[in-house]
Amino acid sequence: MLVTHGQPRATRPNAITIGNFDGVHLGHQAMLARLTARATAFGALPTVLTFEPHPREIFTPQSAPSRLTSLREKLEILQGLGVGHVHVCRFTRAFAALSAEEFVQDILVAGLKARYVLVGDDFRFGARRAGDLELLMAMGQRHGFQAEALHTVEAASQRVSSTAVREALAAGDMALAAQLLGRPYSISGRVVGGDRLGRRIGYPTANIQLKHNRPPLSGIFAVRVQGLEAANWPGVASLGTRPTVHANGRPTLEVHLFDFDRSIYREHLRVEFLHKLRDEAKFDSMEALVAQIERDARQARELLNA
């Protein structure tokens, strides 16, 4: 899959869909399936135009949503869904100031040689969100591309959206999140060095580097891990600030892999969150913490074996 940044300079026609694609949920997947089919009909490369950072992280950083996927995770999922090209637009205030007409002319037409553009039914673009589907279709007629919208996708009796996935994760409803995503929710990252506390208390952990602005979930989970010599390696994970150990800790993802004993420092793993066991808690002593970890590990094994 081709990944480009900066000012787009395509050398061949593109069929394009536009959005943040955070989580790449079932609604996004329906968009991508339609895109790849239409790209074949137009003889164009199926292309995703996405933005980094999320626009709300620029304008309202205090209320910006937690990201479901880092940029790397998003690119990995898009590649697996048959996308041929992802162009990552650096979202800045200057970029946001482009008028709707400038966005179409400079980015879609001159930059990406658009032949087909697919958007959601609530799509808005350009400065002050002035552009809508009607304007996009009119400009398509003027510049030689076809534009259309894909309607809402529903699952689990609700509209599929990144917001709905975040709400399910925050509530600890891993089954609902998986229904909306079409797969278990996961976080991937490289194994980095930690303080080795887990090894000292008999539960060594792989510390996964977090690239998320704020993880969309927290607590203790039964997990399966991809990227090791055997797929679906079972384990128990803690995602949170470790209040027993640190008064003002940063979010940390630690995974204890069951029946596993080798160094995996610097390896890249993907952790799938299957069941939430409990919320984080602060314990009065390390002995109490270790006793709870033993209960968590036992419960996680039972759930994963079931």
Stockholm file with secondary structure:
# STOCKHOLM 1.0

chainA/1-306         MLVTHGQPRATRPNAITIGNFDGVHLGHQAMLARLTARATAFGALPTVLTFEPHPREIFTPQSAPSRLTSLREKLEILQGLGVGHVHVCRFTRAFAALSAEEFVQDILVAGLKARYVLVGDDFRFGARRAGDLELLMAMGQRHGFQAEALHTVEAASQRVSSTAVREALAAGDMALAAQLLGRPYSISGRVVGGDRLGRRIGYPTANIQLKHNRPPLSGIFAVRVQGLEAANWPGVASLGTRPTVHANGRPTLEVHLFDFDRSIYREHLRVEFLHKLRDEAKFDSMEALVAQIERDARQARELLNA
#=GR chainA/1-306 SS CEEEESSCCCSSCEEEEESCCTTCCHHHHHHHHHHHHHHHHHTCEEEEEEEESCHHHHHCGGGCCCCSSCHHHHHHHHHHTTCCEEEEEECCHHHHTSCHHHIIIIIIIIITCEEEEEEETTCCBSGGGCBCHHHHHHHHHHHTCEEEEECCCEETTEECCHHHHHHHHHTTCHHHHHHHHTSCEEEEEEEECCCCHHHHTTCCCEEECCCCSSCSCCEEEEEEEESSSSSSEEEEEEEECCTTTCTTCCCEEEEEETTCCSCCTTCEEEEEEEEEEECCCCCSSHHHHHHHHHHHHHHHHHHHHC
#=GC SS_cons         CEEEESSCCCSSCEEEEESCCTTCCHHHHHHHHHHHHHHHHHTCEEEEEEEESCHHHHHCGGGCCCCSSCHHHHHHHHHHTTCCEEEEEECCHHHHTSCHHHIIIIIIIIITCEEEEEEETTCCBSGGGCBCHHHHHHHHHHHTCEEEEECCCEETTEECCHHHHHHHHHTTCHHHHHHHHTSCEEEEEEEECCCCHHHHTTCCCEEECCCCSSCSCCEEEEEEEESSSSSSEEEEEEEECCTTTCTTCCCEEEEEETTCCSCCTTCEEEEEEEEEEECCCCCSSHHHHHHHHHHHHHHHHHHHHC
//
